[in-house]
């Protein structure tokens, strides 16, 4: 970690709500006059879309039913760690963009399913912001978590995550429920071994919990709304967190453990503003002092 060039890492699987979190961070950065450079986990995939499909087929033919984008070896984690390390030491680094669709293709001039060229970060940034699948990985080859100064986990309970993925992939990607179910099954090994362990490394976790029945996510007709959800916020180190202030400011909230607060689902943005703004301000203040 570097006081002079702080790094914020948001980790959560696709559909978990990391995009909403990024929007909140962008609002904080804009309001506080903080210049941030952002990188996305997709930029560090090892394969483009066609090569990933070919690799999947090769793995399945070899008897491996567990390979997915969640897997460590489907991603350039050593490169991600190198970018974190370089930014922490110098305030410099590089990233690229994975082009998802025709809209992004029109903007970047790169065909969907491919990467843009690597490009250096803009000079003079105050903070590096990462959002993706592997921002807090610690394994035998990398320690990405060790380079981040503020690590945020964003994860719904698993049935809700499946419901969100099924609805998104059917509505926006044209997949059948059966095809999405196969993807979920293939990802489970990496979800257990690669994704879940990261949430013990994070400083704060936001976990969305539905309060309606999601017993069978494969037949759910709609995604539970924020009004039909609670959010559990867990602090790895609760020292210095003003829980009485938070419960007073967030109507309907309460403490469930000495390091956890539960809030109504529609108060998540407010909670993030209240919790994260002073933490980000402290990072930037310490960086300027350094």
C-alpha positions as CSV (number, residue, x, y, z in Angstrom):
1,X,0.0,0.0,0.0
2,X,1.1,3.6,-0.7
3,X,0.0,6.6,1.2
4,X,1.1,8.9,-1.7
5,X,-0.9,7.0,-4.4
6,X,-3.9,5.3,-2.8
7,X,-5.8,2.5,-4.4
8,X,-9.5,1.7,-3.9
9,X,-10.6,-1.8,-5.0
10,X,-14.3,-2.9,-5.4
11,X,-14.7,-6.6,-5.8
12,X,-17.9,-8.4,-6.7
13,X,-19.2,-10.8,-9.3
14,X,-21.2,-9.6,-12.3
15,X,-24.7,-8.5,-11.3
16,X,-23.7,-8.0,-7.7
17,X,-24.2,-4.3,-7.8
18,X,-20.6,-3.2,-8.4
19,X,-21.7,-0.8,-11.2
20,X,-24.0,1.0,-8.7
21,X,-21.1,1.2,-6.3
22,X,-18.9,2.7,-9.0
23,X,-21.6,5.4,-9.7
24,X,-21.6,6.3,-6.0
25,X,-17.8,6.5,-6.0
26,X,-17.9,8.7,-9.1
27,X,-20.4,11.0,-7.3
28,X,-18.0,11.2,-4.3
29,X,-15.0,11.9,-6.5
30,X,-16.8,14.6,-8.3
31,X,-18.2,16.3,-5.2
32,X,-14.9,16.2,-3.4
33,X,-12.9,17.3,-6.4
34,X,-10.8,14.1,-6.5
35,X,-9.2,13.1,-9.8
36,X,-9.5,9.3,-10.1
37,X,-8.3,6.9,-12.8
38,X,-10.5,3.8,-13.2
39,X,-9.7,0.3,-14.3
40,X,-12.1,-2.6,-14.9
41,X,-11.5,-6.2,-14.2
42,X,-12.6,-7.1,-17.7
43,X,-9.4,-5.4,-19.0
44,X,-7.4,-8.2,-17.3
45,X,-9.1,-11.2,-18.9
46,X,-6.5,-13.5,-20.4
47,X,-8.6,-14.2,-23.5
48,X,-10.8,-12.3,-25.9
49,X,-14.3,-13.7,-26.6
50,X,-13.4,-16.0,-29.4
51,X,-10.3,-17.3,-27.7
52,X,-12.2,-17.8,-24.4
53,X,-14.8,-19.9,-26.3
54,X,-12.0,-22.0,-27.8
55,X,-10.3,-22.4,-24.4
56,X,-13.6,-23.5,-22.8
57,X,-14.1,-26.1,-25.5
58,X,-10.5,-27.3,-25.0
59,X,-11.0,-27.6,-21.3
60,X,-14.3,-29.4,-21.5
61,X,-12.8,-31.9,-24.0
62,X,-10.0,-32.5,-21.5
63,X,-12.6,-33.1,-18.7
64,X,-12.4,-29.8,-17.0
65,X,-16.0,-28.6,-16.3
66,X,-15.0,-25.7,-13.9
67,X,-13.2,-23.2,-16.1
68,X,-14.8,-19.7,-16.3
69,X,-14.0,-16.0,-16.2
70,X,-14.1,-16.4,-12.4
71,X,-11.0,-18.7,-12.6
72,X,-7.6,-17.4,-11.7
73,X,-6.0,-18.7,-14.9
74,X,-8.6,-17.0,-17.1
75,X,-7.2,-13.7,-16.0
76,X,-3.9,-11.8,-16.1
77,X,-3.7,-11.5,-12.3
78,X,0.1,-11.0,-12.3
79,X,-0.4,-8.0,-14.6
80,X,-3.2,-6.6,-12.4
81,X,-0.9,-6.9,-9.4
82,X,1.9,-5.2,-11.4
83,X,-0.4,-2.3,-12.2
84,X,-1.4,-1.9,-8.6
85,X,2.2,-2.0,-7.4
86,X,3.4,0.5,-10.0
87,X,0.6,2.9,-9.3
88,X,1.2,2.6,-5.5
89,X,4.9,3.4,-6.1
90,X,4.7,6.0,-8.9
91,X,1.2,7.1,-9.6
92,X,1.5,5.6,-13.0
93,X,0.2,2.5,-14.8
94,X,-1.8,1.3,-17.8
95,X,-5.1,-0.3,-18.7
96,X,-7.2,-1.3,-21.6
97,X,-10.9,-1.8,-22.3
98,X,-12.8,-5.0,-23.1
99,X,-15.4,-4.1,-25.7
100,X,-18.7,-5.8,-24.9
101,X,-21.1,-4.7,-27.6
102,X,-21.7,-2.6,-30.7
103,X,-22.2,0.6,-28.7
104,X,-18.7,0.3,-27.2
105,X,-17.3,-0.8,-30.5
106,X,-18.5,2.4,-32.1
107,X,-16.9,4.4,-29.4
108,X,-13.5,2.6,-29.4
109,X,-13.2,1.4,-33.0
110,X,-12.6,-2.2,-31.8
111,X,-14.9,-5.1,-32.7
112,X,-17.0,-6.5,-29.8
113,X,-15.4,-9.3,-27.8
114,X,-11.9,-7.8,-28.2
115,X,-9.5,-5.5,-26.3
116,X,-8.4,-2.1,-27.1
117,X,-4.6,-1.4,-27.0
118,X,-3.0,-0.8,-23.6
119,X,-2.8,2.9,-22.7
120,X,-1.1,4.8,-19.9
121,X,-3.1,6.4,-17.1
122,X,-3.6,10.2,-17.2
123,X,-1.1,12.1,-15.2
124,X,-1.9,13.8,-12.0
125,X,-4.5,11.4,-10.5
126,X,-5.3,11.4,-6.8
127,X,-6.5,7.8,-6.6
128,X,-6.8,4.5,-8.6
129,X,-10.2,2.9,-8.6
130,X,-10.6,-0.8,-9.5
131,X,-14.0,-2.5,-10.1
132,X,-14.1,-6.2,-11.0
133,X,-13.9,-9.8,-10.0
134,X,-10.4,-10.1,-8.5
135,X,-9.5,-6.9,-6.7
136,X,-8.7,-8.7,-3.4
137,X,-7.1,-11.9,-4.5
138,X,-4.5,-13.5,-2.3
139,X,-3.1,-16.9,-3.5
140,X,0.2,-18.6,-4.0
141,X,1.3,-16.3,-6.9
142,X,-0.2,-12.9,-6.2
143,X,-1.3,-10.7,-3.3
144,X,-3.4,-8.1,-5.0
145,X,-5.2,-7.3,-1.7
146,X,-1.9,-6.2,-0.2
147,X,-1.6,-3.3,-2.6
148,X,-5.1,-1.8,-2.1
149,X,-5.7,0.8,0.6
150,X,-9.5,0.5,0.7
151,X,-11.1,-2.8,-0.3
152,X,-14.9,-3.0,-0.7
153,X,-16.8,-6.2,-1.3
154,X,-20.2,-6.1,-3.0
155,X,-22.1,-9.4,-3.0
156,X,-25.8,-10.5,-2.9
157,X,-26.8,-13.7,-1.2
158,X,-26.3,-16.4,-3.7
159,X,-29.9,-17.1,-4.7
160,X,-30.4,-13.4,-5.4
161,X,-27.2,-13.4,-7.5
162,X,-28.4,-16.3,-9.5
163,X,-31.8,-14.6,-10.1
164,X,-30.1,-11.4,-11.3
165,X,-27.8,-13.3,-13.6
166,X,-30.6,-15.4,-15.1
167,X,-32.8,-12.3,-15.8
168,X,-29.9,-10.3,-17.2
169,X,-28.5,-13.0,-19.5
170,X,-32.0,-13.8,-20.8
171,X,-33.0,-10.2,-21.3
172,X,-29.8,-8.7,-22.6
173,X,-27.9,-11.6,-24.1
174,X,-30.7,-13.9,-25.4
175,X,-29.6,-16.9,-23.4
176,X,-32.1,-19.6,-22.3
177,X,-32.6,-20.4,-18.7
178,X,-30.9,-23.8,-19.3
179,X,-27.8,-22.1,-20.8
180,X,-27.5,-19.7,-17.9
181,X,-27.9,-22.6,-15.5
182,X,-25.0,-24.4,-17.2
183,X,-22.9,-21.3,-16.8
184,X,-23.7,-21.0,-13.1
185,X,-22.8,-24.7,-12.5
186,X,-19.5,-24.3,-14.4
187,X,-18.6,-21.2,-12.3
188,X,-19.4,-22.7,-8.9
189,X,-15.9,-24.2,-8.3
190,X,-14.2,-20.9,-9.0
191,X,-16.9,-19.0,-7.1
192,X,-16.1,-21.0,-4.0
193,X,-12.3,-21.1,-4.4
194,X,-11.5,-17.7,-6.2
195,X,-14.4,-15.3,-5.4
196,X,-15.6,-16.0,-1.9
197,X,-12.2,-16.0,-0.2
198,X,-11.7,-12.4,-1.3
199,X,-14.5,-11.2,1.0
200,X,-12.4,-12.0,4.0
201,X,-9.7,-9.6,2.7
202,X,-12.1,-6.7,2.2
203,X,-12.4,-3.8,4.6
204,X,-16.1,-3.3,4.1
205,X,-18.7,-5.7,2.6
206,X,-22.1,-4.8,1.4
207,X,-24.3,-7.8,1.1
208,X,-27.8,-7.5,-0.3
209,X,-30.4,-9.9,1.2
210,X,-34.0,-10.2,-0.3
211,X,-36.9,-10.3,2.1
212,X,-39.1,-12.1,-0.4
213,X,-39.0,-15.7,-1.5
214,X,-36.1,-16.6,-3.8
215,X,-36.1,-20.3,-2.9
216,X,-36.1,-21.3,-6.6
217,X,-34.2,-18.6,-8.5
218,X,-34.5,-20.5,-11.8
219,X,-38.2,-19.8,-12.0
220,X,-38.3,-16.4,-10.4
221,X,-40.3,-14.0,-12.6
222,X,-38.6,-10.8,-11.4
223,X,-35.6,-9.6,-9.4
224,X,-36.4,-8.4,-5.9
225,X,-36.4,-4.6,-5.7
226,X,-34.4,-2.5,-3.2
227,X,-37.6,-2.0,-1.3
228,X,-37.8,-5.8,-1.0
229,X,-34.3,-6.1,0.3
230,X,-32.0,-5.4,3.2
231,X,-28.3,-4.7,3.0
232,X,-25.8,-6.1,5.6
233,X,-22.7,-3.9,6.0
234,X,-19.8,-5.6,7.7
235,X,-16.6,-3.8,8.8
236,X,-13.5,-5.9,9.2
237,X,-12.2,-3.4,11.7
238,X,-15.1,-1.4,13.3
239,X,-12.7,0.8,15.3
240,X,-13.5,4.4,14.6
241,X,-16.9,3.7,12.9
242,X,-19.6,5.9,14.4
243,X,-22.4,3.3,14.5
244,X,-24.8,5.5,16.6
245,X,-24.4,8.2,14.0
246,X,-25.1,5.8,11.1
247,X,-28.2,4.3,12.7
248,X,-29.5,7.8,13.5
249,X,-28.9,9.0,9.9
250,X,-30.2,5.9,8.1
251,X,-33.9,5.4,9.0
252,X,-34.8,1.8,9.7
253,X,-31.2,0.6,10.3
254,X,-29.9,-1.3,13.2
255,X,-26.7,-3.1,14.4
256,X,-26.8,-6.9,14.1
257,X,-23.3,-7.5,15.4
258,X,-20.5,-5.4,16.9
259,X,-19.0,-4.9,13.4
260,X,-22.2,-5.0,11.3
261,X,-25.1,-2.7,10.5
262,X,-28.3,-3.7,8.6
263,X,-30.1,-1.1,6.4
264,X,-33.1,-1.0,4.2
265,X,-32.1,-1.9,0.6
266,X,-33.2,1.5,-0.8
267,X,-30.8,3.3,1.6
268,X,-27.6,1.7,0.2
269,X,-26.5,4.8,-1.7
270,X,-27.0,7.0,1.3
271,X,-25.1,4.5,3.5
272,X,-22.2,4.4,1.1
273,X,-22.0,8.2,0.9
274,X,-22.0,8.4,4.7
275,X,-19.5,5.6,5.3
276,X,-17.1,6.0,2.3
277,X,-16.8,9.8,2.0
278,X,-14.8,10.3,5.2
279,X,-12.6,7.2,4.4
280,X,-11.8,8.5,0.9
281,X,-11.2,12.0,2.3
282,X,-8.7,10.5,4.8
283,X,-6.9,8.6,2.1
284,X,-6.5,11.8,-0.1
285,X,-5.5,13.9,2.9
286,X,-2.8,11.4,3.9
287,X,-1.6,11.2,0.3
288,X,-1.2,15.0,0.1
289,X,0.7,15.0,3.4
290,X,3.0,12.2,2.1
